[in-house]
Amino acid sequence: MAQAKAPGEIEAQIARSRQRLAVTLDEIAVRVHPSTILGDVKDRVSDSVDRTVGQTCVRVNGLVDRARSQVVAPDGSPRTERIVPVAVVTVAVVGAVVVSRRKRR
């Protein structure tokens, strides 16, 4: 059979429960405070932006590496067999634009 508690023990238990409840309510108040919510949202947005920027940098670096590998050999020398045709096409296009503009005048 359960032993009856003394009034002092009951009062102490109630005081401890009130203290725990007060701490819990304070924690809840901090969590739902607008500045806390705003800070949490800012942190999430910042993390998302950082992650997106990081992923974009990785993709851009990959594209640059692939493009570089098309015109530079693994030993660092230029791949003239690929650069010369691109240069010829570029000069032809620029020449065509210049001739076209001169004809319009």
C-alpha positions as CSV (number, residue, x, y, z in Angstrom):
1,M,0.0,0.0,0.0
2,A,1.3,3.5,-0.9
3,Q,2.5,5.5,2.0
4,A,0.9,8.9,2.5
5,K,3.2,11.9,1.8
6,A,3.8,14.6,4.3
7,P,2.4,18.0,3.4
8,G,6.0,19.4,3.1
9,E,6.9,16.8,0.5
10,I,3.8,17.5,-1.5
11,E,4.5,21.3,-1.4
12,A,8.1,20.7,-2.5
13,Q,6.9,18.4,-5.4
14,I,4.4,21.1,-6.4
15,A,7.2,23.8,-6.3
16,R,9.5,21.6,-8.5
17,S,6.7,21.0,-11.0
18,R,5.9,24.7,-11.1
19,Q,9.6,25.4,-11.8
20,R,9.8,22.9,-14.6
21,L,6.6,24.3,-16.1
22,A,8.0,27.8,-15.9
23,V,11.1,26.7,-17.7
24,T,9.1,24.9,-20.3
25,L,6.9,28.0,-20.9
26,D,9.9,30.2,-21.2
27,E,11.4,27.9,-23.8
28,I,8.1,27.9,-25.7
29,A,7.9,31.7,-25.6
30,V,11.4,32.0,-27.0
31,R,10.6,29.5,-29.8
32,V,7.4,31.3,-30.9
33,H,8.8,34.8,-30.6
34,P,8.8,36.6,-34.0
35,S,12.5,37.4,-33.9
36,T,13.3,33.7,-33.2
37,I,11.1,32.6,-36.1
38,L,12.6,35.2,-38.4
39,G,16.1,34.1,-37.5
40,D,15.2,30.5,-38.2
41,V,13.7,31.4,-41.6
42,K,16.8,33.5,-42.4
43,D,19.1,30.6,-41.5
44,R,17.1,28.2,-43.7
45,V,17.1,30.6,-46.6
46,S,20.8,31.3,-46.2
47,D,21.6,27.6,-46.1
48,S,19.5,27.0,-49.2
49,V,21.2,29.9,-51.1
50,D,24.7,28.6,-50.0
51,R,23.8,25.1,-51.1
52,T,22.5,26.4,-54.5
53,V,25.5,28.6,-55.1
54,G,27.8,25.7,-54.2
55,Q,26.0,23.4,-56.6
56,T,26.1,26.1,-59.3
57,C,29.9,26.6,-58.8
58,V,30.5,22.9,-59.1
59,R,28.5,22.7,-62.3
60,V,30.2,25.7,-63.9
61,N,33.6,24.4,-62.9
62,G,32.7,21.1,-64.6
63,L,31.6,22.9,-67.8
64,V,34.8,24.9,-67.8
65,D,36.9,21.8,-67.3
66,R,35.1,20.1,-70.2
67,A,35.4,23.1,-72.5
68,R,39.1,23.4,-71.5
69,S,39.7,19.7,-72.3
70,Q,38.4,20.3,-75.8
71,V,41.1,22.9,-76.6
72,V,43.9,21.9,-74.2
73,A,45.6,18.5,-74.2
74,P,46.3,16.7,-70.9
75,D,49.9,17.8,-71.1
76,G,48.8,21.4,-71.2
77,S,49.6,22.0,-74.9
78,P,47.0,23.6,-77.2
79,R,45.0,21.2,-79.4
80,T,45.6,23.0,-82.7
81,E,43.5,20.4,-84.6
82,R,40.4,21.8,-82.7
83,I,41.4,25.4,-82.2
84,V,42.2,26.2,-85.9
85,P,38.8,25.2,-87.2
86,V,37.0,27.2,-84.5
87,A,39.2,30.2,-85.3
88,V,38.5,29.9,-89.0
89,V,34.8,29.7,-88.5
90,T,34.9,32.7,-86.1
91,V,36.9,34.8,-88.6
92,A,34.4,33.7,-91.4
93,V,31.4,34.8,-89.3
94,V,32.9,38.1,-88.3
95,G,33.9,38.7,-91.9
96,A,30.4,37.9,-93.1
97,V,28.9,40.3,-90.5
98,V,31.3,43.1,-91.6
99,V,30.6,42.6,-95.3
100,S,26.9,42.5,-94.6
101,R,27.0,45.8,-92.7
102,R,29.1,47.5,-95.4
103,K,26.5,46.4,-98.0
104,R,23.7,48.0,-96.0
105,R,25.5,51.4,-96.0
